[in-house]
């Protein structure tokens, strides 16, 4: 069904419901003149065109793509009412939907019920809540995360006043478990953050080994699955390596986990999620309000959230999407499988290329690579990568949109030969293949980049 039809049907159904409460006249102060609206709308849509084509397979840059039409229709329908999922009197229907989708996410990760969780406005907010709980349970103790973990952990720990420890990574970009065990010896770490899908290369930390180390040391485990968490749907699929499957299954051992529906969950921005295995942590959120939480004795989502106002439309959009594309291998898993196949296919082409070389082997759907013609030093590779990046976007007739990434020079090799390390970090090219359509576009993407080299 076309997006326009979906949105039109959604708005019509809401308008019918609104009509049941009787006619009323909108206040004159909100009236807009048709000609003026047309002019402003024309200017607005024209300005929106000053964007990159995030929707198109040729855009293989950052973690960006439009939401699924079902999510757009679901969001627009709820937005007409504009419920607030802070308290049940602000969004009774969408609050119920939020609880339903959180149960589905808990099932996806293998969390025993009842887990405690809610949607947030972003993965950053979801992680700050998990870190806040970590600080509340282990005050004065530090939070440890890998050198490749998202920068939000260092920033939010600073906001919360939590000391941090950065754990080295292996050459692959995954957390070095031996280094983690050494960091845990003095007993000053309260929580370890494992990453299920680094935002640089999409690498999945060895969660099972990290969980075992945490259990032995008596510390909490938080999994940041903001990018790769939805790949837990494919934790039994041969599309993923045995190590990645094991790590995704081990998320069930975590004390908390974060995932971003606005990435692989096909949702618009403004939709993150945090889950806690132990619902007793809800006591840490306990607070009162003189004008909310009065319509029902049931749990109000604001009672287990640091945020107050949150768009009920976000919950409605995710609920509608998961009704149509459930968290199963045959549902949303089909989208993830196509993205993974695209990455595997491109990695194979890179290994066979005479002018490009891959940086490591992708765990999920992010591919990193660099121009290898005449590559001898980190500086030379960095310069060549920047040139390809710029030329790709400069081709106005047939552009390709990539991104760049700084990685430790020790991670970059031409065949079996390391680069001359005249810089500690090397700039390489990075392609995020999170659109399933890119599965059928990989040959074009690879050929285009080879041509730029």
N, C-alpha and C positions, 0 to 999 in steps of 0.2 A: 504494500500500500504506500502511495506517495506521501511524503512529509506534509504537503499542503492539505491533503485529504485528512490525514490523521489529526492535524492541528484544528482544522475546521470542524471535524466531528467532535473533538474534545471540547472546544469552546461552545458549540451548540448545546451539548449535554449540560454543561454548567449553567448556561443561560436559562435553560428550561427549569433547572432546579431553583435558580434565583427567582424566577417568575412565580414560584409557588408561595412566596412570602408577600405577594401583593405588589401593585405598581407604586412607583415613587418617582419623583422628578429629581434629576441630579442638580446640584446647586450651580447657580449661574457662574460662580467663581471658578469652576472647573471646566467650563465650556471652552472649546477650541474651535477656531475658524477653519473650515475645510481647506481653503486655499493656503493658509499659513502652515497647516499641518503637512500638506503635500510638499511645500517648499522645504520645510525643515527635514522631513523624511528623506527627500531627495538628497539634501546636503549630507545627512547622516549616513545613508547607505553608500554615498560616494566616498566619504571618508573611511568607511569600513573596508573599502577595497585596498586601502594602504596596509595590507597584511600579506603574509606569505600564504600560499595555498595549502594550508594544513590538511585539507580534505583529500588532496591528490596523492597518488602513490609516488610521484616524483619528489614530494616533500619527505625526505628521510633525514631530518635534522634533529630537532628536540622532541620531547615527549608530548606532542601536541596533535590532536585530531578532534573534529567535531563529535558531539555526542550522538548516540544512536537515535534515529527518528522516534522510536518508542519513548526514549527518555525525554526528548524535546516536547512531545505531545503531553506526556505525563506532567512535566514541569509546568507547561503553559496552562494546563487545566487547573492545577492546584494554585498557580500564581494568580489566577483570576479571583480566587478566594483569599489568598495570601495567609495561610495558617502559620502559626508560630509553634514549633514543637518544643517549646520550653515547658509549658504546662498543658494539661489536658483540656483546660477551658480555652486554650489558644489554638489547639489543633488536634481534636479528638480522633479524627479519622487517620490523619497522617502519622500521629504518634503511634497508633496501633500498627500501621504499616511499617514504621521504623523498627518496632520490636520484632515484627515478623522477619524483616530482612536481616536483622542482627542475629536472629536464631539461625538463619540460613548461612551466614558468614561463619558463625561458630561451628556449625556442622562441617563446613568446607575445610576448616582447619583441624577438625577432629577434637574440638574442645568438648569436654563433658558438660552436659546441661545441669543446672542453669548457669551459664556464663553471664557476666555483666558487661554490657557494652552499649554504645550509642554512636550515632553519626556525628561528625564534626564538620567545620567549614573547610578543613584542609588536613593534609597529612602532617603538616607542622603542628597544628593544634592537637591532633591525635597523639603525636609523639610527646608534646609538652605535657599532656595529661598523664601519659604513662611515666614520664620522668618525674612528674610531681608526686605521683603515687610512690615511685621508687624512693624519692627523698623522704616522704612521710613515713615510710616503713623502715628506712635505714638512714636516719639523719646523721650527718657528719661523715658518711661514707661516700666514696666516689662512684662514678659511673664509667665503665670501660667500654670502648667501641673501637672498631678497626680504623686504620688510617684511610681506608676507602669508604667509610660510612658517610652518610649524607652530612653536610656541614651543619644541618639544623640541630644535631645533637650537641655539638660544642656550643652553638649560639644559645640554645634553650637552657643548657646547663648553666651557662653564664647568667642568664636571666633569673634562674631559680637559685643561684648561689651554690651549685653543686660542683665539687671538684671532679676533674675528669682524668682519665688515663687513655692514651691513644695506643692501641695494640698494633704492632707491625703486621703487614700482610705478607703472604707468600708471593712468589713471582706472578702467580695467576691473578692476584688481586683479592683473594679470599683471606679471611682472618687466619693468622698463624696460631694454631691452637697451643703449640708448645710455648710460644711467647705469652699467650693468655694465661696459661697455668703458672708461669713465673710471676705474672702480674697479680695473681690471686693469692700468692703465698703469704703476704704480710697481713691478710685479713682486713685490709682497708677498702676493699671494693664491695659495694652492696648490690649492684646490678650490672649485668653485662648486656650490651646491645649486640645482637647478631643481625646481619642484614640479608634479607632474602630478595636479592636483586639490587645491586649497587646502581646508583644513577649514572655512574660513569660507563661501566662496561657490562652492567647487568649480571654481575657475578653473585652466586649464592654462597654465603658462608657455610661451613660445615656445621650445621645447626645441631646434629646429633652429638657430635664430639664436644661442641661447646656446652650443650645441655648436660652432658656427663661431667664436664669439668665444673660447671656451676653447682651441680648436685653435690659433688665431692667437697667443694669449698663452702657450701651452704649459702650461696648467693642467688639472687633472683635472675631470671632470664627474660629479657624483652626482645621480641623479634620485630624489626622494622621491615615489614613487607609492603611498604607503600607502593613500590614499583612492581615487584614480582610476586606479591602475595596471591594473586588470583591464579597463578600457575599451580597452586595446590590442587586445582581441579584436575590437573594432568599428572598427579603424583604417582599414578600407576601406568603411565604411558611410556612406551619405548621411544617416543620422540625426545625425551629427556634422558640424560645420562643417569646411570645407576646412582652416582654420587648426588646429583641434583634431586632425584626422586627421594632418596633417603633423607636429605636435608628438609625437603618440603613436608615429608611425613612427620619429621621430628618437631615441627612447629607446634604440634599438639602437646609437647612437653613444656612449652613456654608458660610463663606467668602472665604475659600480656603480649598482644600482637596488634600491629597497625597495618591497615590496607587502604589504598586510595581508589574508591570506585570511579573517580574522575579520570583514571588512567585506563587500565584494562577492563574496568567495569562499565565502560561506555557512557559515563555520566558527564554532565556539564561541571565546570569548576564550581567549588563550593560543596564538595562531598568527599569527606574523609571518614574513617571509622577506627575506633579503638575497642578492643575486647580484653577483658580480664578473666582469667580462668577461675579465680576465687571471687565469688560475688560479695564476700565480706568486705572487700575494699570499698564498697559503697558507703561504709560508715565514714570514710575520710571526706566524702563530699557533703556530709550532712549540714544543712543550713535551713533557715526559715525565711519566709517572706510574708509581709503583712497583707498582700493583695493577690497572691497566687496559691496554687495547690489546694484550692477549696472545693472544686467541683467533684472530686472523686477521692476515695481512699486508696485507689490503685497508685502504682508508681508513676510519678511525673518525671519525664526525662530530664528536666532541669535539676532534679534532685541528685542526679548522678553525672553531672556535667559541669565543667568550669565555665563554659559559655552560657550566656542567657538566651537571647533571641537567636533562633536557628530556623532556617527556611524549611517549613513543612513540605514545600514543593520538592526539595532534594530527596526526602524520604519517599514521596509519591512517585517521583521519576524512577528511582531505583527499584521500588516495588513493582512498577509496571514493567520495567525492563526484565527483571528476573522472573516475572510471570511468563514472559514470552521467550526469554533465553535463560533458563535456569542454570544454577551452578553445577552442571553435570558435563561429562565429556561430550555428550551430544548437543548440549545447549551452548552456553558461553564458551565451553571448552573447544568447540569448533572454531571459534574466532582465534583463540590462543594457539591452537594447533597450526593454523595457517601462518600466524606470525612466526612461530618457531620453525616451521618448514622453510620459510623465507630466509631466516638467519642461517640455517644449516646449508641451504643451497648457495647463498652468497659466500659463506666461508669456504665452501668447496671451490668456487670460482676464484677466490682470492689466492688459495693455495696453488692453483694451477696457473695463475697470471705471471707474466714476465715483467710487468711494470708495477704491480701492487703486491703487498704482503700483509697478511693478517697480524693483529696483535693478540696472541692467545686464541683460545677456543671459546666461543660464546656459550654461556650456560642457558640463556633464555633467548631474547630476540634483539639484542643490541650487538652490532658488529663494529669492531674497530680495526683500522688498517692504515697504511701509509704508502706513499710513492717510494718504491724501492730502487728505481733506476739511479745508479750512481750514488746510492745512499752509503755514506761512510761514517757520518757523525750525527749526534743529536741535533746540532744546529742546522745541518743540511736537510735532515728529514723535516724539522720544524718549518723551515722556510718553504720547502716543497709542498707540505701539507697546507700551509696557509695560502699558497698560490692557487692550489686546486680548489680549495674552499671558496675563494673569491671569484675565480673564473666560472665556477658552476653557477653562481647566482647572477653573474654579469651577462650571461648568455640570455638575452631577453627573448629570443625566438624559441629556445629549447632549453630552459634552465633545469638545473638539478640543485636541490637544497640539502646541504649536509650540515654537520656541526663539527666542531673540533674539541679535542680533549687533551689535557696535559697528563701524561702518565710517567711513572719513574722510568728513566732511560734503560734500566736493567731489564725492563719488560719488553723492550723492542729489539727484535732480532731479524736480520736478513738471512733467511735459511737458518743455519746453525751458528751464524757469526753475530756477535754482539756489536752494537754501535760504539764508535769512539765517544766516550762519555765526557764531552766538553761542556755539557750541561747536565744537571741532575734530573731534569724533567725534559721530555720530548713532546712536542705538539704532533698529534696524529689526527686522522679523520674518524668520525663517529657517525654511524647511521642507526637510528632507532626505527625498527620495523614493526611498529605496533598497529599498523593498519593491515587487515587480512588481505586486502587487494594487492598488497606488495608481493605476495607470494607469486603472482603472475607477472610481476614487473621487475623481478630481480635481474634478469638478463639485461634489460634496458639500463637499469641503474649501474650495473657493473660495467657495461660497455661504455656508458656515458663517462664514468669516472676514469676509465682507462684512456678514453679519448682525450680527456683534459690533461692527463699526465703526458 
